[in-house]
Amino acid sequence: MPELPEVEVICRGLQNHIIGRRIEAVHCSGKHLRSPVDCTGLSDELCGQSINSLTRRAKYLLLQFTGGAALILHLGMTGNMGIFKKGSKTKKHDHICWTLDNNTELRFNDTRRFGAVHLFPAEEASKGVKAFFAKTGPEPFSRTCSTKYLFNRAANKKQPVKNFIMDSHTIAGIGNIYANESLFRAGINPTLPASSLTEKEWKRLLTVIRKTLKHAIQCGGSTISDFVNASGDGGYFQMNFQIYGKNGEQCRQCQETIQKITIGGRASFFCPRCQNYVD
């Protein structure tokens, strides 16, 4: 599933191509994504409108239009957005196509169709977008996401620290890959109760989370199965994985055998020595 770095890479890759462009037509495959796609509503609300901005919030893309409407898109597990020449051959799983005024098309492709497109008409866009993200935690790079914020929020929380940082109500956008990598690089046991971390440990973990995410963005994200950026290229941060997916391999830092457990239903990789894992 695309996580914060992958969505950020797509967002940055699309910005120069679509901001200021006018929507001329909308075409849909007719198939549902996570929920039905209101193609008529997309066409009625967006045609003739220009794209004012494209930003990322958590793992979502947010497009805002000159007429006041807004679109929130989630890429699901296999979704991707790309720019193509108008009339060029479409792919089997291109489910939504926005034709732009420069003979290009913005296409939403989603093989497994777990993605989602939320349309907010102009008259309700401001309140709708605000309500949509009302319970979403701060961005990892924001000042709001401080050591003190995490330390205080973790107080009395018995859930594993890995689950805690993956909770979008706590921090926006951290998925399984980057939770694994960050906890390893910070030398923190993923099963420890969130409340057990000291303020010093939270400071170290937050610093590592930011460095890891920033590095992943610079690498174009991680390509595990089929992620590609807005230009159709895969990311290469997976070449820098130190722990994720390395069950049975030797730890790069201490040569101990990396192990795998399940935490909160998700695969978790750890080094028993570097992260001092205790069963």
C-alpha positions in Angstrom: 0.0 0.0 0.0 1.4 3.5 -0.9 2.5 5.2 2.3 3.3 8.8 3.0 6.5 8.9 0.9 4.9 7.2 -2.1 1.9 9.6 -2.0 4.2 12.6 -1.6 6.3 11.5 -4.6 3.1 11.2 -6.7 1.9 14.6 -5.5 5.1 16.3 -6.3 5.4 14.6 -9.7 1.9 15.8 -10.7 2.0 19.3 -9.5 3.9 20.9 -12.4 1.6 19.0 -14.9 -1.8 19.8 -13.6 -1.9 23.0 -11.5 -3.6 25.7 -13.5 -5.0 23.2 -16.1 -8.7 23.2 -16.8 -10.8 20.0 -16.7 -12.5 19.5 -20.1 -14.1 16.1 -19.6 -14.3 13.2 -17.1 -14.6 9.5 -18.1 -15.0 6.5 -15.8 -14.8 2.8 -16.3 -18.1 2.2 -14.6 -16.6 -0.1 -12.0 -16.8 0.6 -8.3 -13.6 1.5 -6.3 -13.9 1.1 -2.5 -17.3 2.8 -3.0 -19.3 3.8 -6.2 -17.8 6.5 -8.3 -20.2 9.4 -9.0 -18.9 10.1 -12.6 -21.9 12.3 -13.4 -21.2 14.4 -10.3 -17.4 14.6 -11.1 -18.3 15.8 -14.6 -20.9 18.3 -13.6 -18.9 19.8 -10.8 -15.4 19.8 -12.3 -15.7 20.4 -16.1 -14.7 23.9 -16.9 -12.9 24.3 -13.6 -9.1 24.7 -13.3 -7.0 23.0 -10.7 -5.9 25.5 -8.1 -3.8 23.2 -5.9 -2.6 19.7 -5.3 -1.4 18.7 -1.9 -0.9 15.7 0.3 -2.6 15.1 3.7 -1.6 11.8 5.4 -1.9 9.2 2.7 -4.5 11.2 0.7 -4.2 13.6 -2.3 -6.2 16.8 -2.1 -7.1 18.7 -5.3 -8.9 22.0 -5.0 -10.5 23.9 -8.0 -11.2 27.4 -9.0 -14.9 27.0 -8.6 -14.5 26.0 -5.0 -14.9 22.2 -5.3 -12.5 19.7 -3.9 -11.4 16.1 -4.5 -9.8 13.8 -2.0 -8.2 10.7 -3.4 -6.9 7.6 -1.6 -4.8 5.2 -3.6 -5.8 2.1 -1.7 -3.4 -0.8 -2.0 -2.6 -0.6 -5.7 -3.7 2.9 -6.9 -1.6 5.3 -8.9 -2.1 8.6 -10.7 -0.3 9.5 -13.9 -0.2 12.0 -16.8 -0.7 10.7 -20.3 -1.2 12.1 -23.8 -4.8 12.5 -24.8 -6.0 9.6 -26.9 -3.0 7.3 -25.9 -3.8 3.7 -25.1 -5.4 3.2 -21.7 -4.6 0.4 -19.3 -7.0 -2.2 -18.1 -7.4 -0.8 -14.7 -7.7 2.9 -15.6 -10.9 3.7 -13.8 -11.1 7.5 -13.9 -9.7 9.9 -16.5 -9.8 13.7 -16.3 -9.1 15.3 -19.7 -7.1 18.5 -19.4 -6.9 21.6 -21.6 -3.4 20.8 -22.9 -4.2 17.5 -24.6 -3.1 15.4 -21.6 -5.1 13.2 -19.3 -4.8 12.6 -15.6 -5.6 8.9 -15.0 -6.4 7.0 -11.8 -5.4 3.4 -12.1 -6.2 0.8 -9.5 -5.8 -2.9 -10.1 -7.5 -4.1 -6.9 -10.0 -1.2 -6.7 -9.5 -0.4 -3.0 -8.9 3.2 -3.7 -11.4 6.0 -3.3 -12.5 9.3 -4.7 -14.4 11.7 -2.6 -16.0 14.7 -4.3 -17.0 17.8 -2.3 -19.1 20.3 -4.3 -18.2 24.0 -4.0 -20.9 24.9 -1.5 -19.8 22.3 1.0 -16.1 21.8 0.2 -14.5 23.8 3.0 -16.5 22.2 5.8 -16.4 18.8 4.1 -12.6 18.7 3.8 -12.2 20.0 7.3 -14.6 17.3 8.7 -12.9 14.6 6.6 -9.5 15.2 8.3 -10.9 16.2 11.7 -9.6 13.1 13.4 -6.3 12.8 11.5 -3.2 13.4 13.5 -0.5 16.0 12.7 2.0 15.5 9.8 5.3 14.0 11.0 7.2 17.0 9.7 4.9 19.6 11.4 5.8 21.5 14.5 2.6 20.1 16.1 4.1 16.7 15.9 6.6 17.4 18.7 8.4 15.2 21.2 6.2 16.6 23.9 3.0 15.9 21.9 4.0 12.2 21.4 5.2 11.7 25.0 1.9 13.2 26.4 -0.3 11.4 24.0 1.4 8.1 24.8 0.8 8.5 28.5 -1.2 5.5 29.8 -1.3 3.9 26.3 -0.6 0.1 26.7 -0.7 -0.6 22.9 2.6 -1.5 21.3 4.6 1.5 20.2 4.5 0.2 16.6 0.7 0.3 16.6 0.8 3.7 18.3 2.8 5.4 15.6 0.9 3.7 12.8 -2.4 5.1 14.2 -3.4 7.9 11.8 -5.1 9.6 14.8 -1.7 10.0 16.4 0.6 10.7 13.4 -0.6 11.1 9.8 0.7 8.7 7.1 3.1 6.3 8.8 2.4 2.8 7.5 3.9 -0.6 8.2 7.1 -0.3 6.2 8.3 3.0 7.7 7.2 2.0 11.2 9.4 -1.1 11.0 12.3 0.8 9.6 12.1 3.7 12.0 11.8 1.6 15.1 14.8 -0.5 14.1 16.9 2.6 13.3 16.0 4.1 16.6 16.8 0.9 18.4 13.3 0.6 20.0 11.5 -2.7 20.6 8.3 -2.6 18.5 6.3 -4.5 21.2 7.0 -2.0 24.0 3.9 -0.2 25.4 3.8 3.3 24.0 3.6 4.7 27.5 6.9 3.0 28.5 9.0 5.2 26.2 10.9 8.1 27.9 10.7 11.6 26.5 14.3 11.1 25.3 13.3 7.9 23.4 10.4 9.8 21.8 12.8 12.5 20.7 15.1 9.9 19.1 12.3 8.1 17.4 10.7 11.2 16.0 14.0 12.3 14.6 14.5 8.9 13.0 11.0 8.9 11.6 11.5 12.2 9.9 14.9 11.2 8.5 13.6 7.9 7.2 10.6 9.5 5.5 12.7 12.2 4.0 15.2 9.7 2.6 12.3 7.6 1.2 10.9 10.6 -0.6 14.3 11.5 -2.0 14.5 7.8 -3.3 11.1 8.1 -5.0 9.4 5.9 -2.4 9.5 2.1 -2.1 8.5 -0.3 -4.8 7.5 -3.6 -3.2 5.2 -4.9 -5.9 3.7 -2.5 -8.3 4.2 1.1 -7.0 5.2 3.6 -9.7 5.4 7.4 -9.5 3.5 9.9 -11.6 5.9 9.3 -14.5 5.6 5.5 -14.3 8.9 4.9 -12.6 9.4 2.8 -9.5 11.0 4.0 -6.3 14.2 2.6 -4.9 14.1 3.1 -1.1 13.6 -0.6 -0.8 17.3 -0.9 -1.6 17.9 0.9 1.7 15.6 -1.3 3.9 17.5 -2.4 7.0 14.8 -4.5 8.6 11.6 -4.7 6.6 11.1 -8.0 4.8 14.4 -9.4 6.0 13.2 -12.3 8.2 16.0 -14.8 8.6 18.7 -12.5 7.3 21.6 -11.2 9.4 21.3 -7.7 10.9 23.6 -5.3 9.2 24.5 -3.8 12.6 25.2 -6.8 14.8 24.9 -9.9 12.5 22.1 -11.3 14.8 19.3 -13.1 12.9 16.4 -10.9 12.0 13.0 -12.3 13.2 9.4 -11.8 12.2 6.4 -11.5 14.5 2.8 -10.2 14.0 1.8 -7.1 15.8 -1.7 -5.8 15.4 -2.2 -8.1 12.4 0.8 -6.7 10.5 4.1 -8.3 9.8 6.8 -6.9 12.1 10.5 -7.4 11.7 13.0 -6.9 14.5 16.6 -7.6 15.6 16.5 -9.3 19.0 19.9 -7.7 19.9 19.6 -4.2 18.5 16.0 -3.8 19.6 16.4 -5.9 22.7 13.2 -7.9 21.9 11.8 -9.8 24.9 9.1 -12.4 24.4 
